[in-house]
Amino acid sequence: MGNIRNSESDLAVFIWLPEFDRSASRITLSELTEVNAYNANVCWQWLEQALGLKAFYRKLQHIQAMP
C-alpha cells in the first residue's frame, strides 16, 4: 500500500520532520553508555528501597495485628 503522502511535495511531511533528524548527533556513544549505566544503577537502588519498604510495612502490619 505504501505512504499516502508524497514526501517531496507535501508541506505537512516537511514540517513534521524536525531539523535535528537531518544532522549528526552531538552526544558520543561513551556519554550515552555512561548515562544508561547511571540510570540502571538508580533503577536498582529504587527497586531495593521499594522492596525494603514493602517488607517493613508487612512486618509492621503483622505486629499491629497481634493481640
N, CA and C atoms as a LAMMPS dump frame, in Angstrom:
ITEM: TIMESTEP
0
ITEM: NUMBER OF ATOMS
201
ITEM: BOX BOUNDS ff ff ff
-5.0000000000000000e+02 5.0000000000000000e+02
-5.0000000000000000e+02 5.0000000000000000e+02
-5.0000000000000000e+02 5.0000000000000000e+02
ITEM: ATOMS id mol type element x y z
1 1 1 N 0.818 -1.174 0
2 1 2 C 0 0 0
3 1 3 C 0.874 1.255 0
4 2 1 N 1.798 1.368 0.969
5 2 2 C 2.735 2.481 0.948
6 2 3 C 2.23 3.72 1.649
7 3 1 N 3.036 4.745 1.583
8 3 2 C 2.713 6.016 2.219
9 3 3 C 1.72 6.79 1.364
10 4 1 N 0.697 7.323 2.009
11 4 2 C -0.325 8.086 1.291
12 4 3 C 0.211 9.455 0.892
13 5 1 N 1.035 10.045 1.74
14 5 2 C 1.551 11.391 1.471
15 5 3 C 2.776 11.327 0.558
16 6 1 N 2.914 12.347 -0.25
17 6 2 C 4.075 12.474 -1.111
18 6 3 C 5.082 13.357 -0.379
19 7 1 N 6.167 12.758 0.11
20 7 2 C 7.102 13.484 0.961
21 7 3 C 7.867 14.574 0.218
22 8 1 N 7.921 14.521 -1.096
23 8 2 C 8.666 15.529 -1.848
24 8 3 C 7.894 16.834 -1.99
25 9 1 N 6.567 16.753 -2.049
26 9 2 C 5.792 17.962 -2.302
27 9 3 C 4.831 18.335 -1.175
28 10 1 N 4.683 17.493 -0.173
29 10 2 C 3.712 17.735 0.891
30 10 3 C 4.358 18.525 2.022
31 11 1 N 3.861 19.726 2.274
32 11 2 C 4.41 20.595 3.307
33 11 3 C 4.252 19.986 4.699
34 12 1 N 3.168 19.258 4.953
35 12 2 C 2.942 18.652 6.269
36 12 3 C 4.039 17.658 6.61
37 13 1 N 4.484 16.903 5.644
38 13 2 C 5.569 15.948 5.874
39 13 3 C 6.863 16.7 6.141
40 14 1 N 7.109 17.769 5.437
41 14 2 C 8.322 18.559 5.621
42 14 3 C 8.351 19.191 7.013
43 15 1 N 7.228 19.714 7.486
44 15 2 C 7.156 20.34 8.804
45 15 3 C 7.285 19.288 9.897
46 16 1 N 6.762 18.095 9.687
47 16 2 C 6.783 17.04 10.692
48 16 3 C 8.199 16.577 10.984
49 17 1 N 9.088 16.612 10.002
50 17 2 C 10.459 16.17 10.21
51 17 3 C 11.284 17.296 10.817
52 18 1 N 11.659 17.179 12.079
53 18 2 C 12.434 18.252 12.704
54 18 3 C 13.842 18.335 12.119
55 19 1 N 14.445 19.461 12.29
56 19 2 C 15.776 19.701 11.738
57 19 3 C 16.818 18.768 12.347
58 20 1 N 16.676 18.412 13.631
59 20 2 C 17.69 17.579 14.263
60 20 3 C 17.738 16.17 13.681
61 21 1 N 16.727 15.757 12.963
62 21 2 C 16.764 14.447 12.319
63 21 3 C 17.706 14.433 11.123
64 22 1 N 18.103 15.591 10.677
65 22 2 C 18.934 15.664 9.478
66 22 3 C 20.404 15.933 9.787
67 23 1 N 20.753 16.072 11.055
68 23 2 C 22.142 16.367 11.405
69 23 3 C 22.698 15.271 12.309
70 24 1 N 24.022 15.268 12.417
71 24 2 C 24.688 14.27 13.242
72 24 3 C 24.413 14.536 14.721
73 25 1 N 24.456 13.487 15.503
74 25 2 C 24.236 13.618 16.936
75 25 3 C 25.423 14.296 17.591
76 26 1 N 25.143 15.067 18.628
77 26 2 C 26.22 15.754 19.346
78 26 3 C 26.631 15 20.598
79 27 1 N 26.016 13.864 20.874
80 27 2 C 26.367 13.071 22.048
81 27 3 C 27.144 11.841 21.59
82 28 1 N 28.21 11.54 22.309
83 28 2 C 29.033 10.394 21.935
84 28 3 C 28.448 9.109 22.514
85 29 1 N 28.869 7.99 21.966
86 29 2 C 28.392 6.708 22.478
87 29 3 C 28.87 6.471 23.905
88 30 1 N 30.058 6.964 24.247
89 30 2 C 30.546 6.799 25.618
90 30 3 C 29.684 7.594 26.6
91 31 1 N 29.233 8.789 26.21
92 31 2 C 28.332 9.564 27.069
93 31 3 C 26.997 8.851 27.229
94 32 1 N 26.494 8.308 26.138
95 32 2 C 25.233 7.573 26.182
96 32 3 C 25.35 6.354 27.084
97 33 1 N 26.461 5.646 26.984
98 33 2 C 26.692 4.477 27.825
99 33 3 C 26.772 4.869 29.293
100 34 1 N 27.435 5.982 29.579
101 34 2 C 27.553 6.454 30.949
102 34 3 C 26.187 6.793 31.544
103 35 1 N 25.354 7.459 30.773
104 35 2 C 24.018 7.813 31.246
105 35 3 C 23.166 6.564 31.45
106 36 1 N 23.26 5.616 30.531
107 36 2 C 22.493 4.377 30.673
108 36 3 C 22.919 3.602 31.913
109 37 1 N 24.226 3.555 32.182
110 37 2 C 24.721 2.857 33.373
111 37 3 C 24.232 3.556 34.641
112 38 1 N 24.26 4.869 34.646
113 38 2 C 23.771 5.629 35.805
114 38 3 C 22.282 5.361 36.025
115 39 1 N 21.491 5.401 34.953
116 39 2 C 20.048 5.168 35.074
117 39 3 C 19.749 3.756 35.57
118 40 1 N 20.518 2.781 35.091
119 40 2 C 20.315 1.408 35.541
120 40 3 C 20.622 1.288 37.029
121 41 1 N 21.682 1.96 37.475
122 41 2 C 22.046 1.928 38.887
123 41 3 C 20.947 2.556 39.737
124 42 1 N 20.406 3.665 39.302
125 42 2 C 19.324 4.322 40.041
126 42 3 C 18.094 3.417 40.103
127 43 1 N 17.8 2.726 39.012
128 43 2 C 16.647 1.814 38.997
129 43 3 C 16.825 0.689 40.01
130 44 1 N 18.037 0.129 40.085
131 44 2 C 18.296 -0.929 41.06
132 44 3 C 18.164 -0.406 42.48
133 45 1 N 18.674 0.798 42.743
134 45 2 C 18.55 1.39 44.076
135 45 3 C 17.084 1.607 44.433
136 46 1 N 16.299 2.084 43.484
137 46 2 C 14.879 2.308 43.732
138 46 3 C 14.184 0.988 44.037
139 47 1 N 14.507 -0.052 43.271
140 47 2 C 13.89 -1.353 43.48
141 47 3 C 14.221 -1.9 44.865
142 48 1 N 15.492 -1.816 45.257
143 48 2 C 15.885 -2.292 46.581
144 48 3 C 15.166 -1.517 47.678
145 49 1 N 15.054 -0.223 47.518
146 49 2 C 14.367 0.592 48.516
147 49 3 C 12.883 0.235 48.57
148 50 1 N 12.258 0.076 47.418
149 50 2 C 10.829 -0.255 47.373
150 50 3 C 10.571 -1.618 48.004
151 51 1 N 11.41 -2.598 47.706
152 51 2 C 11.218 -3.926 48.296
153 51 3 C 11.459 -3.899 49.803
154 52 1 N 12.447 -3.114 50.24
155 52 2 C 12.705 -2.986 51.674
156 52 3 C 11.546 -2.339 52.404
157 53 1 N 10.983 -1.286 51.83
158 53 2 C 9.83 -0.626 52.452
159 53 3 C 8.615 -1.548 52.488
160 54 1 N 8.434 -2.314 51.433
161 54 2 C 7.311 -3.243 51.385
162 54 3 C 7.435 -4.287 52.502
163 55 1 N 8.637 -4.821 52.682
164 55 2 C 8.86 -5.804 53.747
165 55 3 C 8.663 -5.167 55.118
166 56 1 N 9.147 -3.944 55.299
167 56 2 C 8.98 -3.24 56.572
168 56 3 C 7.513 -3.049 56.913
169 57 1 N 6.719 -2.606 55.962
170 57 2 C 5.294 -2.37 56.241
171 57 3 C 4.536 -3.67 56.465
172 58 1 N 4.95 -4.739 55.818
173 58 2 C 4.317 -6.036 56.098
174 58 3 C 4.574 -6.457 57.537
175 59 1 N 5.835 -6.291 57.982
176 59 2 C 6.16 -6.634 59.376
177 59 3 C 5.405 -5.731 60.34
178 60 1 N 5.321 -4.461 60.01
179 60 2 C 4.596 -3.519 60.868
180 60 3 C 3.117 -3.904 60.973
181 61 1 N 2.506 -4.275 59.87
182 61 2 C 1.106 -4.702 59.895
183 61 3 C 0.934 -5.963 60.723
184 62 1 N 1.888 -6.879 60.614
185 62 2 C 1.821 -8.116 61.362
186 62 3 C 1.92 -7.838 62.863
187 63 1 N 2.825 -6.942 63.236
188 63 2 C 2.999 -6.598 64.651
189 63 3 C 1.751 -5.915 65.185
190 64 1 N 1.163 -5.024 64.439
191 64 2 C -0.029 -4.309 64.886
192 64 3 C -1.253 -5.22 64.973
193 65 1 N -1.247 -6.29 64.198
194 65 2 C -2.388 -7.221 64.209
195 65 3 C -2.313 -8.173 65.398
196 66 1 N -1.181 -8.233 66.072
197 66 2 C -1.045 -9.132 67.221
198 66 3 C -1.848 -8.593 68.407
199 67 1 N -2.468 -9.506 69.177
200 67 2 C -3.262 -9.048 70.33
201 67 3 C -2.397 -8.588 71.483
